[in-house]
Amino acid sequence: MIMKTIWILLGAFMLPLVMQAKVVTEAVTYEQNGTPLQGYLAYDDSVVPDQKVPGVLIFHEWWGLNDYVKGRTRQLAEIRCVAFAPDMYGGGQTTTDPKEARELASKLYGKPLLTERAQAGLDQLLKTGLVDDKKVASIGFCFGGTTSLALAYTGAPLAGVVTFHAGLIPVPFGVGQKTKAKFLILHGALDPLAPKRSVDEFLTSANNEKLDYQFVLYSGAVHAFSNPDADKAKAAGLNGVGYNPEAAKRSWDQMKVFFGELFGK
């Protein structure tokens, strides 16, 4: 009888370990207008597919869909979101060369292709069938933050947008009537690649369009402050970038608070 009781108690103790959440990741092949794309999906298999949960798009920096963005995608899955990182360049292209990155990004910046590729990523996230389509957000880093803004400006059905050290494109006239998204802008106070002039233009346009936004500045932070590899890029000659661990942690935590408000998590 004593041994039976011990085994019952041991089983009760081990059960939570057996049922511990596991983050599942998948490489996802899809296309946009005939261009093959290679995205990255992550979710918590203790939650889905039993229930639909918030979905988050995560747009990469101008380096492409690399290990940094994949790591962030898994982190989103750990907070019980279905996270999908779209491939904005096609063919899973990545680079560590600033010149090549600039060339890749320039093919999309300011062009319809930027929002078309972003929309293809949103469509792919929704196609999983794992997501509550009323609880979808988009986040992005640098180029990816700009992409998130551009997608929201089209009136895409996003509940929220989070940008980390993004290039801040002004809000076009009429967007306030098209989007219901709330915006969280996380920005380096010393970012030379998105200086005060661009910040002021963004804020003026956001106010004119009556967007629901929060704008957070991190002291001492420059461009790409959330990415530990930014220091390598700086050492390789890319000016204006640098990792800031305090700003990186604070901004990610701020995003989670924002999601709590947005999704009721």
Secondary structure, DSSP 8 states (H G I E B T S, - for coil): -HHHHHHHHHHHHHHHHHT---EEEEEEEEEETTEEEEEEEEEETTTTTTS-EEEEEEE--TTBS-HHHHHHHHHHHHTT-EEEE--SSSTT-B-S-HHHHHHHHHTTTTSHHHHHHHHHHHHHHHHTS-EEEEEEEEEEETHHHHHHHHHHHTT-S-SEEEEES-------TTHHHH---EEEEEEETT-TTS-HHHHHHHHHHHHHTT-EEEEEEETT--BTTT-TTHHHHHHTT-TTB---HHHHHHHHHHHHHHHHHHH--
